[in-house]
Amino acid sequence: MKGLLFLGAALATLAALAALDGVTGAMVAGARSFLGSLRPEQRARAALPFDGEERGDWHYVPRSRKGIPLRDLDPTQRRLAEDLLKTGLGPRGYTEAMGVLALEGVLREREGAYRDPGLYYVSVFGAPSPADPWGFRVEGHHLSLNYTVVPGQGIATAPAFFGANPSEVREGPLKGLRPLAQEEDLARALVRGLDPEQRGRAVFAGAAPREIVTGAERRVEPLRPAGIPAEALGEPQRKQLVALLDVYLSRMRPELSEDRARRLREAGFERIHFAWAGGMERGQSHYYRIQGPTFLVEYDNTQDGANHIHTVWRDFDGDFGEDLLARHYRETPHR
């Protein structure tokens, strides 16, 4: 069985932390370069307190946000903002994020000027440092990427939200664009490939929820048990589940993906459940979730004629780096 989830059996915790030190360095350099390019009034908008409420006030709908939007940056500043985003995303994740922004242009043609690809905000929380906790966020409609950097402990990458409206562009210059195609297609193939007994366990409702169950809650708890555990799948189906999880894992840069995959393995792959609700034909409203002991992935495609996707990754104890920060404050003397 291949894939990120099983890639790093030899990747020990210490080696993983060493790899993350390099990521921390890249993030610190990227954030400092971005902030250094801003004029004082711009920096006052982009730089926010690490311990303030704003860091946990995330969402994925069009709304007023703190931070500085891309449309208020000059070309050099915007390039540095994108470079900062690349320190946390792998190539596929970055392509998906740019696809989400491109869809705002599609919506602008349809719905008006309030849809704006430039209304994605960059916020830096605290002082970017190789020694002290800090973080950054890139967020707008259908995109919320939250990074918490805790040197010596790790880097948190949740909540991580990607959405697509429309999930498939059906007309115009971008016709055929499907930024989240794999998230949809691989899950449908998995549920359709289950035998009747397995499908009876996996499908927990005939109608899909209208929205992801956890919404934009600041903190989430495990949802009620539903679906079929990985231990009840045959080898081909397990490979399909691994491939689907890898789609979500590989959005982040490799060191972050491999660190997360290691933690999933340690918590127990066999205990991961896959659950489905709604129709199984393309164009029918549907929903699924993948839940393990430590994490939750939710996906829905119900709105606008099942042409509007929401996806999110949550960590029960690790959203916004809560677990990493707790260890940091226990182990690090503070004046």
N, C-alpha and C positions, 0 to 999 in steps of 0.2 A: 504494500500500500504506500503510494508516494504522496507528495504534497507537503506544504509547509507544516502541517500538523504533525507529521512524522519525520520531518527533515532532520531535526536536531537532536536525536537521541544521544549524540556524543557532545552536545553543547551544554556544558556544565554551567551552573549558576554564576560562578566567578568569571568564566569566559564571556557569558552573556553580559554581565555588568561591565566588563572591559570593553566590549563592543559598544555598549551604550555610552561609555565615556566619550567615544569619538562622535557620536550623534549629539551629545550634550555640547561638545565643542563647536560643532557646526551650527547648532541652533543659537548658541550664545553669539557667535560671530555674525550670523545672519540677522539676528534681532538688533544687535548693536549697529550694524551697517544700515539697517532700515531706519532705526531711530535717529542715527547720525545724519541721515539725508534730509530729515524734516526741518522745516522752519520752526521757531519756538512755539508759535500758536498751533501748528500742526502737531508738534510733539505733545503739547498739553492735552490734546484730544486723544492721541494714540496711547500714551503712557498712563496706566491706571494702577491703583494700589493692588498688591497681591492679596491682601487680607480683606478686601472690600467685598460687598455683596455682589457686585457686577460680575465677578469671575464665574459665579455659579448661575447667573441669570441668563440661561441660553434659550434659544428658540429657533424655529425653522420657518416661520411665517414672515411676510413683509411687515416690518414694524420699525420704529425708531430705535436706534442702537447707539451705544457709546463706542468710542473708537473712531478711526478715520476711514471714510469710504474710499474705494479705489478711484472714484470719479474726481476726488479732490487731490489726487497725486499727479505729479508730472511724470513723463515717461521713465525717467531714471528712478524715481521713487517707486513707481509701480513695478518696475523690473525687480527692485530690491524686495518689495513685498512678495512678489511671486517666488523669488529665490528663498525667502524665509519659509514660505509654504512648502517648497520642495524639500526643505530639510526634514520635514515630517512625513511626506508622502512618497511612495514609490511611483514609478512611471505610470502604472495603470491607474493608481489613485489620483494622480495629478491630471491625467487625461479625463477621468470621470468628473473631477471638480471643474475643469474647464468646460466640459460638456454641460454641466449644470448651469454655469454662467451663460453659456450660449443660448440655452433655452429661455432665458429672460428676454433675449432679443426676439425670439419667436413669440413669446407672450406679449411683448411690447407692440408688435404689429397687430395683434389680435385685440388687446385690451387697453392699450394706451400707455402714456408716458410714465405712469407710476411704476410700471415694470421697467427696471433699469439694471443692466449688467454691471453698472458702476456702483450699485448700492450693496456692495459686499465690504464689510468693515474689518479692519485689522486692529487688534488691541493687544498690547503687551502689558502683562501684569507683573509688577515688581521690576527690579533691576536685573537684566540678563547677566547671570553670574555662573562661573564653574564651581562655586562653593555654596551658594545659598539658593533656596527654592524660588522659582519664578515660573511664568507661563505665558502662553500667547494663544490667541483665538482668531480664526478667520470665519466670518459668519455673515449670512444673508439669507434670502429666500431659498429654502431647500438645501442649504449647506451650513453645517456647524461643525467645525473642527477645533477641538479643545485639547491643548497640550499643557501638561504640568510637568516641569522639569525639577527633579529632586536629586541633586548630585549625590552619588554614592548609593542611592536607593533604586533609581530607575526613572522612567519617563512614562507618564500616564497619557493615554490617547483617547479617552472616553469622557463624555459622550462623543460619538462620531456619527453625524447624520448626513446622508446623501439622499436627495429626492429628485424626481424628474417629472416635470409637467410641461409638455406632454411626455409620456414615457417613450412614445414613438412619434417622431415628426412625420406627418403624412402629406405635407404639401410644402411648396416653397423651396428656397435654395438649400435648406438643410434636410430635405426630405430623406427619410430612412435613418436619421440619427436616433440611436437608442443608447444613451449613456449608461444605463443600468441593465443592459440586455442579459448579461450572465446571471445576475441576481434573480431575474425572472425565469429564464429558460432552464437553468440547471435545477432549480427547485421543482419546477413542473415535471421535468424528466424524472426526478427522484420519486415524487408521489405517484406518478403514472406507472412507474416501474415496480411498485410494490404489489405483492400478491394480495388476494382479497382479505385474508386474515390480517396481514400487516397494515393494509390500507384502513381496515376497520379500526385499528388502534391509532393510526396516524391522524385520521380526519376527525377532528373533535366537534365540528359544527358544519351544517350544510350551507349556512350563509356567513360570509366574511364580515368581521367587524368593520365599521365604517372608517376607522382610523387605527393607527398603532395604539395598543392598549395603554402604554406608559406615557404617551404624549411627550410633553417637554418637562416632566417632573424633575425637580432638582435632585432627588434621590429616589431610587427604585428598589423594590424588594422582588424576590422571585415570584413569578406568576404561578397560578395554581398548576399542579402537574397536568400535563396534557401531551398527547402524542406517543410516539414509539421511541424507545431507547435504542441507542446504537448497538447495544449488545443483542437486540432482537433482529438485527438486519443481517442479511447474507453478505458475503464478501463483495459482490458487485455493488450492492446498495450502500455498503459502508464506504466504498471508494467514491460513490456519488456524493455522499454526505461530506466526506473529506474535501472533495473538489468544490462543493458549495461553500464550505467554511473557508477554504483557501481564497475564494473571491473576496470575502470580507477581510481576511487577514492581510492579504497582499495589497490592499489599498495603501497601507503604511510602508515606509521604507524598510528594506529587508531586515535590518537589525531589530527594529521595533516589531515587525511581524514575527520574527523567529523567537523573540523574547515572549511575546504573547502566546505563541503556539506551545512553547515550553511550559508555560503556566497552565494552559488547558490540558496538556498531557498529564501534568502532575495532579491535577484535580480529578482526572479520570475521563478518558474519552468514552468509555462504555456507558457513562452516566449522562451523556448528552442526549437530549430528546429533540426529535423533529416533529412538529405539529402543523397541520394544514386545516384551513377552513375555506369554504366557497367552491367555485367551479374549477374544473381542471382543463378546460379548453381555453386557448388564447382568446382574449376578448371578454372573458367572464371574470367578474369580481372575485378576487382571491386574497388570501392572507396566509402567512406562515410565520412561525417562530422557531428558533433554535435556542434551546436553553440548557446550560450546564450548571454545575454547582456554583460557579463564580461569575457567569456572564449570561447575557441575553441578547440575541439578535431578533429584531422584529422587522417585518416587511408587510406592507399592504399595497394593493393596487385595486381600488374600488371606485374612486371618484372619476368624474368626467368619462363615463363609459369604460371604466377599467383601462384608462390611459393616463394614469397619474400615480406614480410610485413614491412611497416613503420607505426609507430603511434607516435603522439605527442600531448601533452597538452600545450596550450599557454594561458596566462592571458593577456588581452589587456592592463591593467594598472599595472599589478603586476609581469610581468616577471622580474626576477632578483631583486625582492623586491622593484621595483621603487615606488609603492604606500606606502609601509611601510617605506621606507627611507625618502620619502617626509614628512610624518607625524612626523617621528623621528626628522628630522632636524628643523621642525617648532616648535616642543614642547620641545626640549632639548636645554638648553643654551650651547653654545660652546665658548671656550676661543679663 
